[in-house]
Every structure is written in C-alpha cells, then in structure tokens.
Amino acid sequence: MRLQNRVALVTGAAAGIGSATARRLAREGAAVALNDLRADGLEGVAADVRAAGAKALVLPGDVTKKADCERMVGEVTRELGRLDILINNAGINRDAMAAKMTEDQWDAVLAVNLKGTFLCAQAALPGMRERGWGRVVNTSSIGSLGNIGQANYAASKAGVIGLTKTLALEYAKYGVTVNAVAPGPVMTAMLAGVPDHIKERIIAQVPVGRIASPDEIAGVHAFLVSDEAAFITGQVLFVDGGMSVGI
C-alpha cells in the first residue's frame, strides 16, 4: 500500500470528491482525519475508512476560521501522531451573473475556497517542514479559466493556483510538495440534481464524452500524495476529460 503509516486530513470529506478521497487514502494505508463544517455525513465516511482497516478521526470545523484550522491540525497530531498529507477539498459555489452578484455571495465563496485553503495549509505546513516530508493537494477547477455566472468561483479557483505555486516554491527545499487538482464536471450530489438537458449540454463540452466520477479524482489525489510523485510540485493537473485543451 502506497500510503502505509501516513496520516491525512481531508477537508470537505462528508460527500462527493472528499468522501471518495478519504476512502481511497484509507485503502492505500493512510489514517484519515475527516473534516466538514458539520458532523452530518462524516460518521458514515469514518465507518468506511475503518472498514478498510485504517484509523479515522472525525473533525467538524470551519475552514474559514484560523482557530478551527489550527485546532484540527492539533487534534490530528495529538490523536494520530502527526500530519503528513493535507487534501484541501472544502469548497462552495454561490452562482450569479456579475452584475447581480451580492457582496455576501462573493465573500462566502472566496472565504471557503481560497482563504480556507490558505488557513489549512498555514496550519499544516510547519509540522511537515519540521519532519522533512509532506504533501498538500489543493482544489482548483476548470472554472478557474472563467465561466459565465461564476465570477466569485472562478476568482477563488484561480487564486488557489497562485497560492499553490507560491507554497510549492517556499516549501520545496523542506521535502514538502504542494500541487493542485483542477477537476472538470464530476458527478457529485450538486451535479446529480441538474436537469438532464443541462447535463447533456455539459457532456457535449467534454472531449471524452462523459462526466467524471468522484473516484477518478480521488485516484489522482492518491498519486500526488504518494512517494511516486516526489518530484512533482507547483503543478496544476486538470482532470477534465480534455476540456481545458481547447480553451
């Protein structure tokens, strides 16, 4: 198993890509701490992690709050010994055309998607530096390239790319890699509720002709946090079925 004896923290782990990633890391041998804003849904994922033979730690918390991020990293270190891997997956959208977007919609998305990514990394990186090994994977999106009705989301996900590259440069010499995954359309609960004719329109934009499953993104996470990816840092991997090629 590629991640035997590693300890991971996955934010936004209650559903979708986060829960799929937590399960995949557990199957690869890692102990997994599970974060979401509310505990609802985390216990079921924790049960799956334990069924895979791995330790699980449930950590409700708000990634937009520095104190919560520091508390979570502290609890992981205390309960599981250290923190080796951070998957910054928590994210939200509040879509609206730019002319009608409210300040609250803008602030909420930037707070979770960009500030939350920064605060979790800021809390986790010192321990990784001290131990001389660490993996951080942030979540960008195909939306970082621009999307109608998502000025806030696009800005947050483009910001994640800049943050990723900067942190990669700052921590490379300490044995810590920092990369980002930029998914295209993924069949999460949010997309599952979209009308079929909209799904068909989305699929028409994907060269491979389908929507990804959360497990496919989880597999990329598992690779990037493994020793096999030790020479990869500061990169943004678009997992989008070819959508970004023609943009």
C-alpha positions in Angstrom: 0.0 0.0 0.0 1.5 3.3 -1.1 0.4 5.3 2.0 1.1 2.8 4.8 1.8 4.7 8.1 0.9 8.1 6.6 -1.7 10.4 8.2 -4.0 12.5 6.1 -6.5 15.3 6.7 -9.3 15.7 4.1 -11.5 18.8 4.3 -15.0 18.7 2.8 -15.0 15.0 3.5 -18.7 14.4 4.1 -19.6 13.7 0.5 -18.5 13.8 -3.2 -14.9 14.1 -4.0 -13.9 14.5 -0.3 -15.5 11.3 0.8 -14.2 9.3 -2.2 -10.7 10.6 -1.5 -10.9 9.7 2.2 -11.9 6.2 1.3 -9.2 5.9 -1.3 -6.4 7.1 1.0 -7.6 4.6 3.6 -7.4 1.8 1.1 -3.9 2.9 0.3 -3.0 2.5 4.0 -3.3 6.0 5.5 -5.0 7.0 8.7 -7.6 9.7 7.7 -8.9 12.7 9.6 -12.3 13.8 8.2 -13.4 17.4 8.2 -16.6 19.1 7.2 -18.4 22.2 8.5 -21.0 19.9 10.2 -20.6 16.3 11.5 -23.5 15.1 9.4 -22.2 12.5 7.0 -18.8 12.3 8.5 -19.5 9.2 10.7 -20.6 7.2 7.7 -17.4 8.0 5.8 -15.4 7.3 9.0 -17.1 3.8 9.2 -15.9 3.1 5.6 -12.4 4.2 6.5 -12.3 1.9 9.5 -13.8 -0.9 7.4 -10.8 -0.5 5.1 -8.5 -1.2 8.1 -7.5 2.4 8.7 -7.9 4.7 11.6 -10.4 7.5 11.3 -10.8 10.8 13.2 -13.9 13.0 12.8 -13.2 16.7 12.9 -16.1 19.1 12.3 -14.8 22.6 11.8 -15.0 25.8 9.7 -12.0 26.1 7.4 -12.6 29.9 7.1 -11.7 30.3 10.8 -8.0 30.2 11.7 -8.6 28.9 15.2 -10.6 25.9 13.8 -7.8 25.1 11.3 -5.2 25.2 14.0 -7.4 23.1 16.3 -7.9 20.5 13.6 -4.2 20.1 12.9 -3.5 20.0 16.6 -6.1 17.2 17.1 -4.7 15.2 14.2 -1.2 15.5 15.6 -2.3 14.6 19.1 -4.6 11.6 18.2 -2.8 10.2 15.2 0.8 11.3 15.9 1.5 13.8 13.1 0.0 15.1 9.8 1.7 14.1 6.6 -1.0 14.8 4.0 -3.5 17.7 3.5 -6.2 17.5 0.9 -7.8 20.9 0.7 -11.1 19.9 -0.8 -13.7 22.0 1.0 -15.5 24.3 -1.4 -18.8 26.0 -2.2 -20.4 27.9 -5.0 -22.9 30.8 -5.0 -23.6 31.4 -8.7 -24.9 34.7 -10.1 -24.2 36.9 -13.0 -21.5 39.5 -12.1 -23.9 42.5 -12.3 -26.2 40.8 -9.8 -23.8 39.1 -7.5 -24.1 40.2 -3.9 -21.1 41.1 -1.7 -22.2 38.2 0.6 -22.1 35.8 -2.4 -18.6 37.0 -3.3 -17.2 36.9 0.2 -18.6 33.4 1.1 -17.0 31.7 -1.9 -13.7 33.4 -1.5 -13.7 32.7 2.2 -14.2 28.9 1.8 -12.4 28.2 -1.4 -9.4 30.4 -1.1 -9.0 31.6 2.4 -9.9 28.2 3.8 -7.3 26.6 1.6 -4.7 29.1 2.8 -5.5 28.7 6.5 -5.5 24.9 6.5 -2.1 24.9 4.7 -0.7 27.5 7.0 -1.7 25.4 10.0 -0.3 22.1 8.5 2.9 23.2 6.8 5.1 24.0 9.8 4.9 20.4 11.1 5.6 19.0 7.6 8.6 21.2 7.3 9.9 20.1 10.7 9.6 16.4 9.8 11.0 17.0 6.3 8.1 15.3 4.4 4.7 16.5 3.4 2.1 16.5 0.7 -0.5 19.3 0.2 -3.1 19.0 -2.6 -5.3 22.0 -3.2 -8.5 22.1 -5.3 -8.8 24.4 -8.2 -11.3 23.8 -11.1 -11.8 24.0 -14.8 -13.8 27.1 -13.7 -10.5 28.9 -12.9 -10.3 29.5 -16.6 -13.5 31.5 -16.5 -17.2 30.6 -16.5 -20.4 32.7 -17.0 -22.2 33.3 -13.8 -19.2 32.3 -11.6 -17.1 35.3 -11.2 -16.6 34.6 -7.5 -15.9 30.9 -8.0 -13.5 31.5 -11.0 -11.6 34.1 -9.0 -11.3 31.7 -6.0 -10.1 28.8 -8.0 -7.6 30.9 -10.0 -6.4 32.2 -6.6 -5.8 28.6 -5.5 -3.5 28.1 -8.4 -1.3 31.2 -7.5 -1.3 30.1 -3.8 -0.3 26.5 -4.8 2.7 27.7 -6.9 3.9 30.1 -4.2 3.7 27.5 -1.4 5.4 25.0 -3.6 8.4 27.3 -4.0 8.5 28.2 -0.4 8.5 24.6 0.9 10.2 22.5 -1.8 13.6 22.5 0.0 11.9 21.0 3.1 10.7 17.9 1.4 7.1 19.2 1.1 5.3 19.2 -2.3 2.3 21.4 -3.0 0.1 20.7 -6.1 -3.4 21.4 -7.2 -6.1 19.3 -8.9 -8.5 21.1 -11.3 -11.5 18.9 -12.0 -13.9 19.3 -14.8 -17.5 18.2 -14.3 -17.8 15.5 -11.6 -20.9 13.6 -10.7 -21.4 14.9 -7.1 -24.7 15.5 -5.4 -24.7 19.0 -6.8 -24.4 17.9 -10.4 -26.7 14.9 -9.9 -29.6 17.4 -9.2 -29.1 19.2 -12.5 -31.8 18.6 -15.2 -30.9 16.0 -17.8 -30.8 18.6 -20.7 -28.3 20.6 -18.8 -26.2 17.5 -18.1 -26.2 16.8 -21.8 -25.0 20.3 -22.6 -22.2 19.8 -20.1 -21.2 16.5 -21.6 -21.1 18.0 -25.0 -18.2 20.2 -23.9 -16.1 17.3 -22.6 -14.0 15.7 -25.3 -14.1 12.2 -23.7 -17.9 12.5 -23.7 -18.8 11.9 -20.1 -18.8 13.2 -16.6 -16.1 12.0 -14.1 -16.9 10.0 -11.0 -15.5 11.2 -7.6 -13.4 8.1 -7.5 -11.4 9.3 -10.6 -10.4 12.5 -8.8 -9.6 10.5 -5.6 -7.2 8.4 -7.7 -5.3 11.5 -8.7 -5.1 12.6 -5.1 -3.7 9.3 -4.1 -1.0 9.5 -6.7 0.0 13.1 -5.9 0.4 12.4 -2.1 2.5 9.3 -2.7 6.3 8.8 -2.9 5.8 8.2 -6.6 5.1 11.9 -7.0 8.0 13.2 -5.0 9.4 15.2 -7.9 6.1 16.9 -8.8 5.4 20.2 -7.1 3.8 23.5 -8.0 1.7 21.9 -10.7 -1.9 22.1 -11.6 -3.4 18.9 -13.0 -6.6 19.4 -15.0 -8.7 16.3 -14.6 -11.3 17.4 -17.0 -11.6 14.9 -19.8 -9.8 17.3 -22.2 -12.0 20.3 -21.6 -9.1 22.7 -21.0 -7.2 21.7 -24.1 -9.2 23.8 -26.4 -9.6 26.8 -24.0 
